[in-house]
Amino acid sequence: MLRLEKRPSPSKMWTALTPILAVILTMIAGGVLFWILGKDPVEAIRTIFWDPLFHEDFAAYSRPQLLVKAGPLILIAVGLSLGFRAGIWNIGAEGQYIIGAICGAAVGLAFYPSESFLIFPAMVIAGALGGWAWAMIPGILRTRFNTNEILVSLLLVYVAEQLLASMSLGLLRNPEGRGFPGSRNFRDFPAAHNGEIFANTGMHWGVVAAFIAVIFVYILLSRHILGFQIRVAGQSPKAARFAGVNPNRLILFCLGTSGALAGLAGLFEVSGPAGQISIDFNSGYGFTAIIVAFLGRLNPIGILLAGLLMALTYIGGELAQLMLGLPSAAIQAFQGMLLFFLLAVDVLSNYRIKFSRSEGA
């Protein structure tokens, strides 16, 4: 018989190996899924993971897109990792991402067609404050009324989506757009456009912000007393209270920081790759970033690598849809498998498998 025996302490080896094992299992299960759909599984996996980087016909376009897709994922996931480490579960980053985009875009469009160099910095501040304020709603409700931040933050995503639709059809709609929903395109508004810093690299200010966030959070967790309090609160809430950690302050800091970073991701996306506020602006980055955070083991460096990997599945998935005719739902299921397999094999970090003989009565 097989049984699980709890380890005295988490295995460092399995903690490092489980993300790799989860990726391998996802490839195998994904291959089976693609085979069921009537596609060559080897060709499908190669198209998703290999062709965007090394195929001569696609690499010139796909490589810059890797940074474009990875930027918001890394920025959001790094913020989420702070709360997850402390046992504070912000599941509504998608809503904070949307609100940050709306607030930042609104500030930029309010100054159209000015060419002042102060417009874009003002949009950045507005985007961060918008995401922070939206995250403060579950934060304040948790600290004041002990509500569940998981439910509140998640439900606020649907409120944010309705606000997005309302803004696209109303206040932020392009007055010269002949009645079509959506704001002005920021590509036609240079002072508010988040264009590439270096041509044909995919590097824009959102990617720069993601790298800065990785460095900042790494230093915070490894060198600052606040990082120590976050780690202790996640591992042992009782020990954290004995150490003088203020739980309410920690909740507001973690939710506020993750909300601000998600809002920044939304602002950089709407002013850059997306180009405008539209009904379908939200692309699920806030939810996918949860997978990135756990795949990166809630470590900033791991999140950086996991964000690049997940971005590769986005680009490769789009390529597989185009070249092989795979449905988009299959690609989304493939991405979701990463989290499920990671959670499944993560059991091995805290438990070891034991074989034992069953004894008769």
ZISUL-V839766 format. One record per backbone hydrogen bond with DSSP energy under -1.0 kcal/mol. NH is the residue of the N-H (numbers start at 0). CO is the residue of the C=O. If there is no record, write none. Layout:
nh=<NH NH>
co=<CO CO>
This chain:
nh=<2 4 6 10 14 15 16 17 20 21 22 23 24 25 26 27 28 29 30 31 32 33 34 35 36 37 38 43 44 45 46 47 48 49 50 52 53 54 57 58 61 62 64 65 67 68 69 70 73 74 75 76 77 78 79 80 83 84 85 87 95 96 97 98 99 100 101 102 103 104 105 106 107 108 109 110 111 113 118 121 122 123 124 125 126 127 128 129 130 131 132 133 134 135 138 139 140 141 142 143 144 145 146 151 152 153 154 155 156 158 159 160 161 162 163 164 165 166 167 168 169 171 172 173 176 179 181 182 185 187 188 191 193 194 196 200 207 208 209 210 211 212 213 214 215 216 217 218 219 220 221 222 223 227 228 229 230 231 232 233 234 235 239 240 241 242 243 244 249 250 251 252 253 254 255 256 257 258 259 260 261 262 263 264 265 266 267 268 269 270 273 280 287 288 289 291 292 293 294 295 296 297 298 302 303 304 305 306 307 308 309 310 311 312 313 314 315 316 317 318 319 320 321 322 323 325 330 331 332 333 334 335 336 339 340 341 342 343 344 345 346 347 348 350 351 353 355>
co=<353 351 349 348 10 11 12 13 16 17 18 19 20 21 22 23 24 25 26 27 28 29 30 31 32 34 33 39 40 41 42 43 44 45 45 49 49 50 54 54 57 58 60 61 63 64 65 66 69 70 71 72 73 74 75 76 79 80 81 82 91 92 93 94 95 96 97 98 99 100 101 102 103 104 105 107 108 110 115 117 118 119 120 121 122 123 124 125 126 127 128 129 130 131 134 135 136 137 138 139 140 141 140 147 148 149 150 151 153 154 155 156 157 158 159 160 161 162 163 164 165 166 169 181 173 176 167 276 274 184 185 188 270 192 202 197 203 204 205 206 207 208 209 210 211 212 213 214 215 216 217 218 219 223 224 225 226 227 228 229 230 231 235 236 237 238 240 239 245 246 247 248 249 250 251 252 253 254 255 256 257 258 259 260 261 262 263 264 265 266 268 277 283 284 286 287 288 289 290 291 293 292 295 298 299 300 301 302 303 304 305 306 307 308 309 310 311 312 313 314 315 316 317 318 319 319 326 327 328 329 330 331 332 335 336 337 338 339 340 341 343 344 345 346 4 2 0>
